[in-house]
Amino acid sequence: MTQLPKLHDVYRTHARIKPLIFETPLLTSVELADKTGAHTDVLLVQLSGGGLLAGMAMAAKSINPGIHIVGVSLEQSPAMLESLKAGTPIQVEEKDSIADSLLGGIGLDNRYTLPMVEKYVDEHVLVSEEGIKDAMFYLFEKHRLIAEGAAAVGVGVLMHRKIDVKDKKVVTLLSGSSILTEKELRQAICVDSEAVAAIEAGFSALAEDKATMPPIMHIEVPEHQGDVDIKAAYVQGLDHLAVKVGAGFFNNHKIGLPNSPAMMVAISARTGFVEAVLLDNAYLTDVRTGAAGAVAAKYLAPEDIKIAGVVGAGAQGRYQIEGLRCVRKFDQLLAFDLDRRFGSH
């Protein structure tokens, strides 16, 4: 195994959700070319269903026709690679992998990504589970980057010398982001029917003794009028367990900081590796509480209601009503709050 030097540069491209499957990888290639120059020799990209690799390869070749494109597949289930060998989409046995988001077939009716990968990709390599784990550890130890398995496969290829990159300028894609800010979480998650269903499933698992939820660890910090609570839970059968660190430091507002900073950590239930850090500042707790109120209303509120009422017109009052709208229809909302400012809107 090769011990890589520290990466020369780590560039952050902007996540986009686009209606066309190839638009995001196309734009990512253009942005990478802008940041790294058009003289990259080798580009390594993850390969599963082929949308990411096909789009990036097509764009990269149009910018730099001489670039060498390498598709990185899992040893466990290389569906696209086997389909290329067969000349037609085929199914392969799907095995467990630390890079589970790269599992899955390419679709037996595949008409787009298979021919594009065949046309634009110059070389294919397989990465082992050991190589992925080595890459994840390297990225964390040397660069303090928390990378999920699928994001680290290109680094695994380089560390295990799967391709010759001597004296070449190499770019590998660390896809995804494992550290999400409150702003990013607010854009992705809200109190909706999906959130309500997830919370209901969690309650059911707890009632059926399928969840592990140890007592809360509570730490007082009296000299700064603060406290920290550490909570954790695991539901059998899920891919991750979660640890939440929530704090209440009630003088923070005097220095321009939120009084209730909080974060959650998602840990792989298979490996114990940290796979994501969610810097939510209690936003996910607000969503959870609003969704929990919806579950209660689903089973306890009358089926036919015309008027809904909420006591408290702050953030949680809003989330409770958003949750209620997921399970009941109503025509009128009455809100009460001790702060008269809320009654003026």
C-alpha positions in Angstrom: 0.0 0.0 0.0 1.3 3.5 -0.9 1.3 6.2 1.8 0.1 9.2 -0.1 1.5 12.6 0.6 -0.9 15.3 1.8 -3.2 16.4 -1.0 -2.1 19.5 -2.7 -5.5 21.0 -2.9 -9.0 20.1 -1.8 -11.7 22.0 -3.8 -15.3 22.2 -2.8 -17.8 22.2 -5.6 -21.4 23.2 -5.1 -24.1 20.6 -4.7 -27.0 20.9 -7.2 -30.3 19.0 -7.6 -31.1 19.1 -11.3 -34.0 17.4 -13.2 -31.6 15.9 -15.8 -29.5 13.0 -14.6 -26.3 14.3 -16.3 -26.6 18.0 -15.5 -25.0 17.9 -12.1 -22.0 15.9 -13.2 -21.6 18.1 -16.3 -21.5 21.2 -14.2 -19.2 19.6 -11.6 -16.6 18.8 -14.4 -16.8 22.4 -15.6 -16.3 23.8 -12.1 -13.4 21.4 -11.4 -11.7 22.5 -14.7 -12.1 26.1 -13.7 -10.5 25.4 -10.3 -7.7 23.0 -11.3 -7.1 24.1 -14.8 -7.7 22.2 -18.0 -4.5 20.2 -17.7 -5.5 17.3 -15.4 -3.9 14.1 -16.6 -6.1 11.6 -14.8 -9.7 11.8 -13.4 -11.0 9.1 -11.1 -14.8 8.9 -10.6 -17.0 6.5 -8.7 -19.0 4.0 -10.8 -22.3 2.5 -9.9 -25.3 3.2 -12.2 -23.1 5.4 -14.3 -24.8 8.8 -14.2 -22.1 10.6 -12.3 -19.2 9.0 -14.3 -20.9 9.4 -17.7 -21.7 13.0 -17.2 -18.3 14.0 -15.8 -16.4 12.0 -18.4 -18.3 13.6 -21.3 -17.7 17.1 -20.0 -14.1 16.5 -19.0 -13.3 15.1 -22.5 -14.9 18.1 -24.2 -12.7 20.4 -22.1 -9.5 18.3 -22.3 -9.6 15.5 -24.9 -6.4 14.0 -23.6 -7.6 13.4 -20.1 -7.5 9.8 -18.9 -10.9 8.9 -17.3 -10.9 6.0 -14.8 -14.1 4.5 -13.5 -13.8 3.0 -10.0 -16.2 0.1 -9.2 -16.6 -2.1 -6.1 -15.1 -5.5 -6.1 -18.3 -6.6 -4.3 -20.9 -5.8 -7.0 -19.4 -4.2 -10.2 -22.7 -4.2 -12.2 -21.7 -1.6 -14.8 -18.3 -3.3 -15.4 -19.9 -6.7 -15.9 -22.5 -5.2 -18.2 -19.8 -3.7 -20.3 -18.1 -7.1 -20.6 -21.4 -8.7 -21.6 -22.3 -5.9 -24.0 -25.8 -5.6 -22.4 -27.2 -4.7 -19.0 -27.0 -7.6 -16.6 -27.8 -8.2 -12.9 -25.0 -9.1 -10.5 -25.1 -10.5 -7.0 -25.3 -7.7 -4.5 -23.0 -8.1 -1.5 -22.6 -6.0 1.6 -20.1 -3.1 1.3 -18.8 -0.2 3.4 -19.5 1.8 0.2 -23.2 0.7 0.1 -24.4 3.7 -1.8 -22.5 2.3 -4.8 -24.4 -0.9 -4.7 -27.3 -1.7 -7.0 -27.7 -2.5 -10.7 -27.8 -0.3 -13.7 -31.3 -1.2 -14.8 -32.0 -3.9 -17.4 -33.6 -1.3 -19.7 -30.5 1.0 -19.5 -30.2 3.1 -22.7 -28.0 6.0 -21.7 -25.3 5.5 -19.1 -24.1 2.1 -20.4 -23.2 3.4 -23.9 -21.8 6.7 -22.5 -19.5 4.9 -20.0 -18.3 2.7 -22.8 -17.6 5.7 -25.1 -16.0 8.1 -22.7 -14.2 6.0 -20.0 -10.7 4.9 -20.7 -10.0 2.5 -17.9 -11.8 0.6 -15.2 -10.5 -0.5 -11.8 -11.9 -2.4 -8.9 -11.4 -1.3 -5.3 -11.5 -3.7 -2.3 -13.2 -3.2 1.1 -9.8 -3.0 2.6 -8.8 -0.2 0.2 -11.9 1.8 1.0 -11.3 1.5 4.7 -7.7 2.5 4.3 -8.8 5.6 2.3 -11.4 6.6 4.9 -8.9 6.4 7.7 -6.3 8.3 5.7 -8.7 11.1 4.8 -9.6 11.5 8.4 -6.1 11.2 9.9 -4.3 13.3 7.4 -6.9 15.8 6.3 -9.6 15.7 9.0 -12.2 14.8 6.3 -15.0 12.6 7.3 -15.7 10.6 4.1 -18.3 7.9 3.6 -17.1 4.7 1.9 -18.4 5.6 -1.6 -16.7 9.0 -1.4 -13.3 7.5 -0.7 -13.0 4.8 -3.4 -10.7 6.9 -5.6 -8.3 7.5 -2.8 -8.3 3.8 -2.1 -7.3 3.1 -5.7 -4.4 5.5 -5.4 -3.2 4.1 -2.0 -3.2 0.5 -3.3 -1.5 1.4 -6.6 -4.3 0.2 -8.8 -3.2 2.6 -11.6 0.1 4.3 -12.6 0.0 8.0 -11.8 3.7 8.7 -11.6 4.5 12.3 -12.6 0.8 12.9 -13.5 -1.7 15.5 -12.2 -4.5 13.4 -10.7 -8.0 14.4 -9.6 -10.3 12.1 -7.6 -13.8 13.0 -6.6 -14.8 13.0 -3.0 -18.5 12.9 -3.7 -21.0 13.9 -1.1 -20.7 16.0 2.1 -20.5 14.4 5.5 -20.6 17.6 7.5 -23.9 19.4 7.0 -24.7 22.8 8.4 -28.0 24.0 9.7 -28.7 25.9 6.5 -28.1 22.8 4.4 -30.3 20.7 6.7 -33.1 23.2 6.5 -33.0 23.0 2.7 -33.2 19.2 2.8 -35.5 18.3 5.7 -38.8 19.6 7.0 -41.9 18.5 8.9 -43.6 16.5 6.2 -45.3 13.1 5.8 -41.9 11.4 5.4 -40.6 12.8 8.7 -43.9 11.9 10.4 -43.6 8.3 9.1 -40.0 8.0 10.3 -40.9 9.2 13.8 -43.9 6.8 14.0 -41.6 4.0 13.0 -39.2 5.0 15.7 -41.9 5.0 18.4 -43.0 1.5 17.1 -39.5 0.1 17.3 -39.1 1.5 20.9 -42.5 -0.1 21.9 -41.5 -3.4 20.4 -38.1 -3.4 22.2 -36.2 -3.1 18.9 -34.4 0.1 19.9 -31.5 0.6 22.2 -31.7 4.0 23.9 -29.3 4.4 27.0 -30.0 7.0 29.7 -29.1 10.6 28.9 -25.7 11.8 30.0 -26.1 15.2 31.6 -23.2 17.6 32.3 -23.6 20.8 34.3 -21.4 23.8 33.6 -22.6 26.2 36.3 -19.9 28.9 36.0 -21.1 29.6 32.5 -24.8 29.0 33.1 -24.7 26.0 30.8 -25.3 22.4 30.5 -24.7 19.6 27.9 -26.9 16.5 27.3 -25.6 13.6 25.3 -28.2 11.2 23.9 -27.9 8.2 21.7 -30.1 5.5 20.1 -30.0 2.6 17.7 -32.9 0.9 15.9 -32.3 -2.7 14.9 -31.9 -3.2 11.2 -31.0 0.4 10.3 -27.7 1.3 8.7 -26.7 3.9 11.2 -27.0 4.8 14.9 -27.1 8.4 16.1 -25.5 10.4 18.9 -26.8 13.8 19.8 -24.9 16.5 21.7 -27.3 19.3 22.8 -26.3 22.2 24.9 -27.9 25.1 26.7 -25.6 28.1 27.3 -28.0 30.9 28.2 -25.6 33.8 28.0 -24.6 33.0 24.4 -27.0 35.5 23.0 -24.9 38.3 24.6 -22.0 37.4 22.3 -24.1 36.8 19.2 -24.3 33.0 19.4 -27.4 30.7 19.7 -28.3 29.7 23.3 -28.8 26.1 22.3 -26.0 24.8 20.1 -26.4 21.2 19.1 -25.1 18.6 16.7 -25.8 15.0 15.7 -23.3 12.3 14.6 -24.4 9.4 12.3 -22.3 6.3 12.9 -22.2 3.3 10.7 -23.9 0.3 12.4 -21.7 -2.0 10.3 -18.3 -0.5 11.0 -18.5 2.0 13.8 -17.1 4.7 11.5 -18.5 8.2 11.8 -20.2 8.9 8.4 -21.8 12.3 9.0 -21.8 15.2 11.3 -25.0 17.3 11.4 -24.5 20.8 12.7 -28.2 21.4 13.2 -28.3 23.7 16.2 -31.4 21.8 17.4 -33.3 22.2 14.1 -33.6 18.4 13.7 -34.9 18.3 17.3 -37.6 20.9 16.4 -38.5 18.8 13.3 -38.6 15.6 15.4 -40.9 17.3 18.0 -43.3 18.6 15.4 -43.5 15.2 13.7 -44.0 13.5 17.1 -47.0 15.9 17.7 -48.4 14.8 14.3 -48.1 11.1 15.3 -50.1 11.9 18.5 -52.7 13.8 16.5 -53.0 11.0 14.0 -54.2 8.6 16.7 -55.8 10.9 19.2 -57.4 13.8 17.3 -60.9 13.6 15.8 -60.9 12.6 12.1 -63.1 15.6 11.1 -61.9 18.9 12.4 -62.6 22.4 11.2 -60.5 24.5 13.6 -57.0 23.8 15.0 -55.5 25.6 18.0 -52.0 26.0 19.1 -50.7 27.5 22.4 -47.4 29.3 21.7 -46.7 31.0 18.5 -42.9 30.5 18.4 -40.9 28.0 16.4 -42.4 24.9 18.0 -45.9 26.2 17.5 -45.2 26.5 13.8 -43.7 23.0 13.6 -46.7 21.5 15.5 -49.1 23.0 13.0 -46.9 21.8 10.0 -47.1 18.3 11.5 -50.8 18.5 12.1 -51.4 19.4 8.5 -49.7 16.1 7.5 -52.4 14.1 9.2 -55.5 16.3 9.4 -57.3 18.9 7.2 -58.6 22.0 8.9 -60.0 25.4 7.7 -59.0 27.7 10.5 -56.1 28.1 12.9 -56.3 29.8 16.3 -53.0 30.7 18.1 -52.4 32.0 21.6 -49.1 33.5 22.9 -48.3 35.6 25.9 -46.1 37.8 23.7 -48.6 40.2 22.0 -46.2 40.8 19.1 -47.2 37.4 17.6 -50.8 38.5 17.6 -50.2 41.4 15.2 -49.5 39.1 12.2 
